[in-house]
Amino acid sequence: MVSLTPRAERLLKALIEQYIADGQPVGSRTLVKQAGLEFSPATVRNIMSDLEELGLIRSPHTSAGRVPTERGYRFFVNTLLAVKPLNTQDVASLEDRFLADQDPQQLIESVSGLLSQVTRLAGIVRVPRRAGVGFLQLDFLALSPTRVLVILVAQDGQVMNRVIHPKRPYSPAELQQAANVFNGAYSGRSLEEVRRSLVKALRRDSEDMQQILRSAVEMAHQVFAGEERGEQPLFVSGESNLLAFPELSDTEKLRRLFDAFTAKQDLLHLLDQSMVSQGVQIFIGAESGYEALESCSVVTAPYEVDGQVVGTVGVIGPKRMSYDRVISIVDVTARLLSGALSHGQAG
């Protein structure tokens, strides 16, 4: 990492903070006037020239002022940034959102919207993988001769509903018996184990299995297959907030960014990286490794259930975001979500 003199650090910090505040290239006169630096304009120009040679700032073609580079932002975040603790009012406002008696899945999904509202950027949340979640029970409810509502309850309290279309009509008694047999065979096993067993069971000849269990397996298989296809592993909210930043208004940049929000695969990979790291992670521009995010910064933090990391929350915004505030918001939100999921505050 680059080593700077105290004066150069003060000037770089002032320049980046000024640029974050208004998005305009910062000139030496502005720094002297607005940042309260007691340096002469000539000294400021000399230091800025040195910072430019070090690759920490650059001069846009259309202005005599300077703007931070990714390397400059990274130095700022690692060395110069003083993260601001959230004030009592902000913390209380966030806490209120986690005290309501909510279904855990709904609570997790709502966090992206909460982060978006509080930061005025795009909020993201990585939903836990369900492979290790235990299966509790399955219930079947006939809606019509050709439609059956299947209610799947996991051991962590999450509930999934799916309407399926069986090959033949079933009476309420048959559906109850199918549920009883299925639950007796699979309750307590992980959802991943149930999926694997269903695949094997459906390969057997019907003579090798009670017909009612086969019916239950076929219906349950439809539910699990539908759940896999319809899975929403990532929720993104507030994408339109990014339109307010001129540096993201380039049509091609926006197209790539919104394509990434839609496809989600790149974001999932990034959030999965964050799950194996401790605390808040910050990816600035190209550090994410994805072209679509080169004009953005991503701030993430993992959240836990009973001490085990299960997902990630985060914020996407321009590189000139208010890191001091955003880092605190993401960190506190992850901690509150972990507490709500672990201590039963969310249901």
VEXDREN-2710 file (C-alpha; in Angstrom, 1 decimal):
% VEXDREN-2710
k/r/px/py/pz
1/MET/0.0/0.0/0.0
2/VAL/1.1/3.5/-0.8
3/SER/2.6/5.5/2.1
4/LEU/1.7/9.2/2.3
5/THR/2.8/12.2/4.4
6/PRO/0.2/13.4/6.9
7/ARG/-0.4/16.5/4.8
8/ALA/-1.0/14.4/1.7
9/GLU/-3.4/12.1/3.7
10/ARG/-5.3/15.2/4.9
11/LEU/-5.6/16.6/1.4
12/LEU/-6.6/13.2/-0.1
13/LYS/-9.3/12.7/2.6
14/ALA/-10.7/16.2/2.0
15/LEU/-10.7/15.7/-1.7
16/ILE/-12.5/12.4/-1.6
17/GLU/-15.1/13.6/1.0
18/GLN/-15.8/16.7/-1.2
19/TYR/-16.2/14.6/-4.3
20/ILE/-18.5/12.1/-2.5
21/ALA/-20.6/15.1/-1.3
22/ASP/-21.2/16.8/-4.7
23/GLY/-19.8/14.6/-7.5
24/GLN/-17.9/17.4/-9.1
25/PRO/-14.1/17.4/-9.8
26/VAL/-12.3/19.1/-7.0
27/GLY/-9.8/21.9/-7.7
28/SER/-7.1/23.3/-5.4
29/ARG/-9.0/26.5/-4.7
30/THR/-12.1/24.5/-3.6
31/LEU/-9.9/22.4/-1.3
32/VAL/-8.3/25.4/0.3
33/LYS/-11.6/27.3/0.7
34/GLN/-14.1/24.5/1.7
35/ALA/-11.9/21.9/3.4
36/GLY/-10.3/24.3/5.8
37/LEU/-6.8/23.4/4.8
38/GLU/-4.2/25.9/5.9
39/PHE/-2.0/25.1/2.9
40/SER/-1.2/27.6/0.2
41/PRO/-2.8/26.9/-3.2
42/ALA/0.7/26.2/-4.6
43/THR/1.3/23.6/-1.9
44/VAL/-2.1/22.0/-2.6
45/ARG/-1.4/21.8/-6.4
46/ASN/2.0/20.2/-5.7
47/ILE/0.5/17.6/-3.4
48/MET/-2.3/16.9/-5.9
49/SER/0.3/16.4/-8.6
50/ASP/2.1/13.8/-6.4
51/LEU/-1.2/12.0/-5.6
52/GLU/-1.9/11.9/-9.3
53/GLU/1.5/10.3/-10.0
54/LEU/0.7/7.7/-7.3
55/GLY/-2.5/6.8/-9.1
56/LEU/-4.8/7.9/-6.2
57/ILE/-6.5/10.7/-8.1
58/ARG/-6.9/11.6/-11.8
59/SER/-7.9/14.7/-13.8
60/PRO/-11.0/14.2/-16.0
61/HIS/-10.6/15.6/-19.6
62/THR/-13.3/18.2/-19.1
63/SER/-12.1/19.8/-15.9
64/ALA/-9.1/21.2/-14.1
65/GLY/-10.2/19.5/-10.9
66/ARG/-9.4/16.0/-9.7
67/VAL/-11.5/12.9/-8.9
68/PRO/-10.5/9.8/-6.9
69/THR/-9.4/6.6/-8.7
70/GLU/-10.3/3.2/-7.4
71/ARG/-6.9/3.0/-5.8
72/GLY/-7.6/6.3/-4.1
73/TYR/-11.0/5.1/-2.8
74/ARG/-9.3/1.9/-1.5
75/PHE/-6.6/3.9/0.3
76/PHE/-9.4/6.1/1.7
77/VAL/-11.5/3.2/3.0
78/ASN/-8.5/1.3/4.4
79/THR/-6.5/4.1/6.0
80/LEU/-8.4/7.4/6.2
81/LEU/-12.1/6.5/6.8
82/ALA/-13.6/6.9/10.2
83/VAL/-16.8/4.8/10.2
84/LYS/-19.6/6.7/12.0
85/PRO/-21.7/4.8/14.5
86/LEU/-25.4/5.2/13.7
87/ASN/-27.2/7.6/16.0
88/THR/-29.7/6.4/18.4
89/GLN/-32.7/7.4/16.2
90/ASP/-31.3/5.5/13.2
91/VAL/-30.7/2.4/15.3
92/ALA/-34.1/2.5/16.8
93/SER/-35.7/2.9/13.4
94/LEU/-33.9/-0.2/12.1
95/GLU/-34.7/-2.2/15.3
96/ASP/-38.4/-1.4/14.9
97/ARG/-38.4/-3.3/11.5
98/PHE/-37.1/-6.5/13.2
99/LEU/-39.4/-6.6/16.2
100/ALA/-42.6/-7.4/14.4
101/ASP/-43.7/-11.1/14.4
102/GLN/-42.8/-12.0/10.9
103/ASP/-42.2/-15.2/9.0
104/PRO/-38.4/-15.7/8.8
105/GLN/-38.4/-15.9/5.0
106/GLN/-40.5/-12.7/4.7
107/LEU/-38.2/-11.0/7.1
108/ILE/-35.1/-11.9/5.1
109/GLU/-36.8/-10.9/1.9
110/SER/-37.8/-7.5/3.3
111/VAL/-34.2/-6.5/4.3
112/SER/-33.2/-5.5/0.7
113/GLY/-36.1/-3.0/0.7
114/LEU/-35.1/-1.7/4.1
115/LEU/-31.5/-1.2/3.1
116/SER/-32.6/0.6/-0.1
117/GLN/-34.9/2.9/1.8
118/VAL/-32.3/3.8/4.5
119/THR/-29.3/4.3/2.1
120/ARG/-31.1/5.5/-1.0
121/LEU/-29.1/3.0/-2.9
122/ALA/-29.8/-0.5/-4.1
123/GLY/-30.3/-3.1/-1.3
124/ILE/-29.4/-6.8/-1.8
125/VAL/-29.9/-9.9/0.4
126/ARG/-28.7/-13.4/-0.2
127/VAL/-31.3/-15.9/0.9
128/PRO/-30.0/-19.0/2.8
129/ARG/-29.5/-22.1/0.8
130/ARG/-32.1/-24.6/1.9
131/ALA/-30.0/-27.8/1.5
132/GLY/-29.3/-28.2/5.2
133/VAL/-32.8/-27.2/6.5
134/GLY/-34.7/-30.0/8.0
135/PHE/-38.1/-31.1/6.6
136/LEU/-40.9/-31.1/9.2
137/GLN/-44.2/-32.0/7.4
138/LEU/-46.2/-31.9/4.2
139/ASP/-49.9/-31.4/4.0
140/PHE/-52.2/-31.8/1.0
141/LEU/-55.5/-29.9/0.5
142/ALA/-57.8/-30.5/-2.5
143/LEU/-58.9/-27.3/-4.2
144/SER/-60.6/-29.0/-7.1
145/PRO/-60.5/-32.5/-8.7
146/THR/-57.5/-31.3/-10.7
147/ARG/-55.7/-29.0/-8.2
148/VAL/-54.1/-29.8/-4.9
149/LEU/-52.5/-27.3/-2.5
150/VAL/-49.3/-28.7/-1.0
151/ILE/-48.1/-27.0/2.2
152/LEU/-44.5/-27.8/3.1
153/VAL/-43.2/-26.8/6.6
154/ALA/-39.5/-26.8/7.3
155/GLN/-38.0/-27.2/10.8
156/ASP/-36.9/-23.6/10.8
157/GLY/-40.5/-22.5/10.6
158/GLN/-40.5/-21.5/7.0
159/VAL/-43.6/-22.4/5.0
160/MET/-43.9/-23.0/1.2
161/ASN/-47.1/-23.4/-0.6
162/ARG/-47.5/-24.8/-4.1
163/VAL/-50.5/-25.7/-6.2
164/ILE/-50.0/-28.9/-8.2
165/HIS/-52.0/-30.8/-10.7
166/PRO/-52.1/-34.6/-9.9
167/LYS/-52.7/-37.2/-12.6
168/ARG/-56.0/-38.2/-11.0
169/PRO/-58.5/-36.9/-8.4
170/TYR/-57.8/-37.7/-4.8
171/SER/-60.3/-37.8/-2.0
172/PRO/-59.6/-35.9/1.3
173/ALA/-59.0/-39.2/3.0
174/GLU/-56.5/-40.3/0.4
175/LEU/-54.7/-37.0/0.7
176/GLN/-54.5/-37.3/4.5
177/GLN/-53.2/-40.8/4.3
178/ALA/-50.6/-39.8/1.6
179/ALA/-49.4/-37.0/3.9
180/ASN/-49.2/-39.3/6.9
181/VAL/-47.2/-41.9/5.1
182/PHE/-44.9/-39.3/3.5
183/ASN/-44.3/-37.5/6.8
184/GLY/-43.6/-40.8/8.5
185/ALA/-41.0/-41.6/5.9
186/TYR/-39.2/-38.3/5.6
187/SER/-39.8/-36.0/8.6
188/GLY/-36.6/-34.8/10.2
189/ARG/-34.5/-35.3/7.1
190/SER/-32.9/-32.4/5.3
191/LEU/-34.7/-31.0/2.3
192/GLU/-31.7/-32.1/0.2
193/GLU/-32.0/-35.7/1.5
194/VAL/-35.7/-35.7/0.7
195/ARG/-35.0/-34.5/-2.8
196/ARG/-32.5/-37.3/-3.4
197/SER/-34.8/-39.9/-2.0
198/LEU/-37.7/-38.7/-4.1
199/VAL/-35.6/-39.1/-7.3
200/LYS/-34.7/-42.7/-6.3
201/ALA/-38.2/-43.5/-5.2
202/LEU/-39.7/-42.4/-8.5
203/ARG/-37.4/-44.8/-10.4
204/ARG/-38.8/-47.8/-8.6
205/ASP/-41.6/-49.9/-10.0
206/SER/-44.9/-49.1/-8.4
207/GLU/-45.2/-52.7/-7.1
208/ASP/-42.2/-52.0/-4.8
209/MET/-44.0/-49.2/-3.0
210/GLN/-47.5/-48.7/-1.5
211/GLN/-49.6/-46.9/-4.0
212/ILE/-50.4/-44.2/-1.5
213/LEU/-46.8/-43.5/-0.8
214/ARG/-46.0/-43.3/-4.5
215/SER/-48.8/-40.8/-4.9
216/ALA/-47.4/-38.7/-2.0
217/VAL/-43.9/-39.0/-3.5
218/GLU/-45.1/-37.8/-7.0
219/MET/-47.0/-34.9/-5.5
220/ALA/-44.1/-33.9/-3.2
221/HIS/-41.7/-34.2/-6.1
222/GLN/-43.7/-31.6/-8.0
223/VAL/-43.4/-29.3/-5.0
224/PHE/-39.7/-29.7/-4.7
225/ALA/-39.1/-29.3/-8.4
226/GLY/-41.3/-26.2/-8.5
227/GLU/-39.5/-24.8/-5.5
228/GLU/-36.1/-25.3/-7.1
229/ARG/-37.2/-23.6/-10.4
230/GLY/-38.9/-20.8/-8.6
231/GLU/-36.2/-20.2/-6.0
232/GLN/-35.3/-16.6/-5.4
233/PRO/-31.8/-16.9/-3.9
234/LEU/-31.3/-13.1/-4.2
235/PHE/-33.5/-10.1/-3.6
236/VAL/-32.6/-6.7/-5.0
237/SER/-34.5/-3.5/-4.1
238/GLY/-34.2/0.2/-5.1
239/GLU/-32.4/-0.3/-8.4
240/SER/-34.0/2.9/-9.6
241/ASN/-32.2/4.9/-6.8
242/LEU/-29.0/4.5/-8.9
243/LEU/-30.4/6.5/-11.7
244/ALA/-29.9/9.6/-9.6
245/PHE/-26.1/9.4/-9.9
246/PRO/-24.8/11.0/-13.1
247/GLU/-21.7/8.7/-13.2
248/LEU/-24.0/5.8/-13.6
249/SER/-26.2/7.4/-16.3
250/ASP/-24.3/6.1/-19.2
251/THR/-26.7/3.9/-21.2
252/GLU/-24.3/1.0/-21.7
253/LYS/-23.3/1.0/-18.0
254/LEU/-26.9/1.0/-16.9
255/ARG/-27.8/-1.8/-19.3
256/ARG/-25.0/-4.0/-17.9
257/LEU/-25.8/-3.2/-14.4
258/PHE/-29.5/-3.9/-14.7
259/ASP/-28.8/-7.1/-16.7
260/ALA/-26.7/-8.2/-13.6
261/PHE/-29.6/-7.4/-11.3
262/THR/-31.9/-9.5/-13.5
263/ALA/-29.5/-12.5/-14.1
264/LYS/-28.2/-12.3/-10.5
265/GLN/-25.5/-15.0/-11.0
266/ASP/-22.6/-12.5/-10.7
267/LEU/-24.1/-10.9/-7.6
268/LEU/-24.7/-14.4/-6.1
269/HIS/-21.0/-15.3/-6.6
270/LEU/-19.9/-12.0/-5.0
271/LEU/-22.2/-12.5/-2.0
272/ASP/-21.1/-16.1/-1.6
273/GLN/-17.5/-14.8/-1.3
274/SER/-18.7/-12.5/1.4
275/MET/-20.3/-15.3/3.4
276/VAL/-16.9/-16.9/4.1
277/SER/-15.4/-13.6/5.3
278/GLN/-15.6/-12.0/8.7
279/GLY/-17.6/-8.7/9.1
280/VAL/-18.2/-6.0/6.5
281/GLN/-16.6/-6.5/3.0
282/ILE/-16.1/-3.6/0.5
283/PHE/-15.7/-4.2/-3.2
284/ILE/-14.7/-1.0/-5.1
285/GLY/-15.2/-1.0/-8.9
286/ALA/-13.2/-3.7/-10.7
287/GLU/-12.4/-5.4/-7.3
288/SER/-15.7/-7.2/-7.7
289/GLY/-14.3/-9.0/-10.7
290/TYR/-17.4/-8.3/-12.8
291/GLU/-17.6/-5.8/-15.6
292/ALA/-21.2/-4.8/-14.8
293/LEU/-20.1/-3.6/-11.4
294/GLU/-17.0/-1.7/-12.5
295/SER/-18.7/1.7/-11.9
296/CYS/-20.1/0.7/-8.5
297/SER/-19.0/-0.2/-5.0
298/VAL/-20.6/-3.1/-3.1
299/VAL/-20.7/-3.2/0.7
300/THR/-21.7/-6.5/2.3
301/ALA/-22.0/-8.3/5.6
302/PRO/-22.9/-11.9/6.5
303/TYR/-25.8/-12.7/8.8
304/GLU/-26.2/-15.8/11.0
305/VAL/-28.7/-18.1/12.5
306/ASP/-27.6/-19.5/15.9
307/GLY/-24.0/-18.8/15.1
308/GLN/-23.9/-20.2/11.6
309/VAL/-23.5/-17.9/8.6
310/VAL/-26.5/-18.5/6.3
311/GLY/-26.6/-15.5/4.0
312/THR/-25.4/-12.0/3.2
313/VAL/-26.9/-8.5/3.1
314/GLY/-25.5/-5.5/1.3
315/VAL/-25.8/-2.3/-0.7
316/ILE/-24.8/-1.4/-4.3
317/GLY/-24.1/2.2/-5.2
318/PRO/-21.7/4.5/-7.0
319/LYS/-18.0/4.5/-6.0
320/ARG/-18.6/7.9/-4.4
321/MET/-21.1/6.6/-1.8
322/SER/-20.9/7.7/1.8
323/TYR/-18.9/4.8/3.0
324/ASP/-18.8/5.9/6.7
325/ARG/-22.6/5.7/6.9
326/VAL/-23.3/2.8/4.5
327/ILE/-20.8/0.5/6.3
328/SER/-22.5/1.2/9.7
329/ILE/-26.0/0.6/8.2
330/VAL/-25.0/-2.7/6.5
331/ASP/-23.2/-3.9/9.7
332/VAL/-26.1/-3.0/12.0
333/THR/-28.7/-4.5/9.7
334/ALA/-26.8/-7.8/9.5
335/ARG/-26.5/-8.0/13.3
336/LEU/-30.2/-7.2/13.8
337/LEU/-31.3/-9.8/11.2
338/SER/-29.0/-12.4/12.9
339/GLY/-30.5/-11.6/16.2
340/ALA/-34.1/-11.7/15.0
341/LEU/-33.6/-15.1/13.2
342/SER/-31.6/-16.6/16.1
343/HIS/-33.7/-15.5/19.0
344/GLY/-37.2/-16.0/17.6
345/GLN/-38.0/-12.3/17.3
346/ALA/-39.1/-13.0/13.8
347/GLY/-41.5/-15.7/14.6
END
